[in-house]
């Protein structure tokens, strides 16, 4: 029987790309979803353990995303990790986050630690901020409606990474046994300040977009106004704090070699979305 791979988050930005890469390259890949149906999807809800057994039937490898933005991510992941062990899953690749290695209080690191002691073969993929966050709500909405970009980042630079490259790394980790036991940090090829981001967006829009640095308290109010749950607000603010400390500013030195090709450039993503 061919290897069967289960993809959590398969209806999302990165998970959907991973699912397509696997299928396009001949792997039997199933998407886990609460809503989607069909031969290539299995009913699954991380918060409903009754869905675990059927979803894991015949599965050898899993891509795990445990409720990103949820401070209880490890609590939710723990019973599913136990279920994977009981079902005979061999290997798990988890989508974590840059900075997890040095922050045991981060929910993403807690999930990593559970996998490391589970007996499963594991690989951690720790991406930097996605380039696409600049082209999707709420930031894209702010740019479109007020020509501004309010962020609590000062003059900190971020080596934004293309979500397509993150998906490619996850695909590689799911299919290459030499990557078992590795934690891979995935950043883009250049680090840019947000004054520079605003300048590039202005160039493609043909009008001026202003980056406005705001204090953390103002950022908290803004995120709450935009509907972010309070626990997620605090998690986002902690990542912004890491950025201000320079932890997200180092461009890639290894992933392009791993993939055997250049990584996506921020200008290409911005131009595709903002150019008229």
N, C-alpha and C positions, 0 to 999 in steps of 0.2 A: 504494500500500500504506500503511495507517495506521501511524503511529509506534508502535514497539514499545519498551517500557521494561522493563529487567531490574532486579529488586530483590534485592540481597544482604541476608541477614538477615531474609528474609520470614517465617520461622517464629518470629521473636522478638517482643518486646513492641512495639517501635516499627515495625520493618519490616512486620509483619503489618498494622498500622493503615494504613501508607502504601499497601500493596498494595490494601486494601479501598477506600481513598479514590480511588485511580486507577481501579479497575474500576467503582466506583459512579458515576464521572463520565465514563464512556465511553471510557477509555483502554485500549489493549491492553497489559496489564502481566503479566509472568511472574515467578514467584518462583523464586529459585535455591536449591536444597536438596540435601543429600547423601541425604536419606531420603524426602521427600515425592515422590509421583508423580502423574501425571495431565496433562491437556491444559494446565493453567495453571501447571505447574511444569516446570523443566528441571534435569537432573542437574548438580550443580556442587559442586566442592570447591576452595577457594582454594589448598589445598596440593597440588593435582593438576592440573598444567598440561594434562594430556590432556583435561580437561573444558572447557577454555576455548572452543575453536573452536565446538563445537555450541551452547554456552550463549549465545555472542555472535552467532550467525547472525541477521542481519536486525535487530539491536538498534541503536537510535540513541542511547538515553539509558540511563545506569546509575546506580543508587543504590549507592554503595560503603560497605561496612562491612568494615574490615580487622582482623579478630580483636581486638576491644576487650579490653584487659587484657593484651595480649601485647607485650612490649618489642621483639619482632621484627616488629611489624606492617608497618613500611615495607619490610622485606626480603621479606615475603610478598606485599605489594601490588605491588612493582615489576614482576614478570613479568606480572601481570594487567593492569597499566596499559599495558605494552608490547603485550599482546594486544589490548586495546581499541583502541589506535591502529591496529594492523595490520588489525583487523576493520572499521574505518571508523566506530566509535562517534564521535559528535560531542560529547556532553555528559556530564559526570559530576557528581553531587552526592554529597559524602562526609559521613558522620556523624562529626564530630570531637568535641571536648570544649572546654568553657569553660577559658580559660587557655592554650590552645595557642599563641596569637599571641606571647606573651612567653617561651615555653619551647621553644627549638629542640631541646632534649634529649628532649622528649616524643615518643613514637612517633606520636601523632596529628599532631603538627606535621610530622614527617618525611614522613608520607603526604601531607599538604597540599602540601609543597614538591615532591614528585614530580609531583603533578597540575599544579602551576603551571608546570612546565617541560616538560610532556608535549606541548603543542600542543592538548590537549583544552580545550573550554569547561568551566569548573569553577565550582562554588559550594560553599563550606564552611558547614556548619551546626554550631555549637558550643554544645551545650546545657549548662546547669547540671545539678546532681544532680536526678534524677527524683524527684518526690513518691512514686512507686510503690516506691522502694527502702525506704521506711518500712513498706510493707504486704506486702513479699515477704521470703522467707528471704534471709539469716539474721536480719535485724533483727526481722521479724515473729515468728519462732520464739522469739527471746529474750524479746520482750515477752509472748508467750503463756505461756511456761514459767516466767519469773522476775520478770515485771513490772519489768524494768529495760531501760535503753538505754545500753550502754557504748560511748562514742565518744571519740576523742582530739581534741575540738574546743573545749574550754574554753567560753568564752562567745561564741564566734564565731557569727554568723548566716549562714544560707544562704537564698538566694532560690530555693527549690525550684521546679521547673517540672513541669507535668503532661505525661506522655508523649504524651497526645493532642495537646497543642499542638506538641510537637516534631514529631510525625508530620504535622501540618497545615503546618508550615513546610517540611518536606522535600517534601511534595506541591506546595506553591507553588513551591519552587525547581526541581523537576523539570518544571514545566509553564509557568513564566513566564520568557520569555527576557530580561526586563529585570533579572533577578537574577544573570545570568552575571557572574563575576568578583568577586562579593561574598562576604565572610565575615560570617556573621550569628550573633551571640551571643544565646542564647535562655534567658532567666531567667523566673521566675514573677513575680507581681504584688506579693509582699511578702517581706521577709526575716525569718526567725524564728530565735531561738536554740533549742537543743535542750532547755533547761529548759521553754521554751514549747511545743515539740513534745510533750514528755512530759505537760505539763499538759492539752493538748488531747486526746491519746489517752486520758488518765485520765478525762476528761469523757465520752468516748464509750463507754469500757469499763465505767464505773461503779465503777472501783477505781483505786488509785494506782499509777502507773507512774513510776519515778524515773530521771531522766537522771544518769548517773555519768560524769564526765570522767575519762579515764585517760591516762597518759603514752604516748608513742609506742611505747616498748618493750613495754608491756603490750598495746597494740593489735596490734602485730606478732605476739605470741604468740597472741592471740585469733584473728586471721585465719588463722594457720597451723593452729590447732586446728580451725577450721571448714572446712579442706580447701582453702584458696586456695593455688595454686602460689606458691612464693617470689617469682618475678619479678612476679607480679600483686600480691602483698602490698606490695612496694616501690612499685609504681605507685600503688596505692590510698593508701598513706601519703603520697606526694608530693602527691596531690590534697587530702588532709586538711590538709597543711601550707599549701597555697594558701588553704584555707578559714580557717585560723587567722590568716593574714595579711590577711584581708578581701577576697580576690579574688572570692569567690562571694556577696557580700552585697548587690550592687546589684540592686534590682528592675528589671523591664522598663521601658524607655522607648520602644520602637519596634515590638516584635513584635505587640502588640495592634492597632496601627494597620495593620501589614502585613496581618494576617488580617481586619481589619475587625470585630473582636468582642472582648469581654473575655476574658482568659485564665482558665484554670481555677484555682480556689482550693484551697489545701491543706486547708481544713476539709471541703470536699466529698469529697476523696479519702479522708481519714481517717475521716470519718463513714460513707462507703459500706463501708469495710472493718471498722471496729472497733465501730460501733454495734450493740448487741444488739437 
